[in-house]
C-alpha cells in the first residue's frame, strides 16, 4: 500500500473533492478548475491569461472550460454596462453542483 503525506503549511488551496472525483471530467478540466480556484478572488479570468499558466493552447483551454460549464462547475454571464450594452463576461466558479 502506498501512503501519501501532504505538507500543508501555507499557500495552498482547498478544492471540492466532487470536482476531482467526477469521472466525466478530463484531467485537463480538473486541472483548469484547480488553477482557477487557486487564483485570488479579484482575479479577472481571461482565456489568454490562463494560457500563460500552462503549455496547453487556446483550443485546449476552451474545451476544458466547455467541460466545466457542461457539468455546472463554471457558469458564464454576460454583463451589461450602464447604457444596457453588452459588456464583459463574468465567470462564476462553483465547487459543488447538484449532479
Secondary structure, DSSP 4 states (H G I P E B T S, - for coil): --------SSS-----HHHHT-TTS-HHHHHHHHHHHHS-TTPPP-HHHHHTTSS--HHHHHHHHHHHHHTTSEEEEEEE-TTS-EEEEEEEE-S----
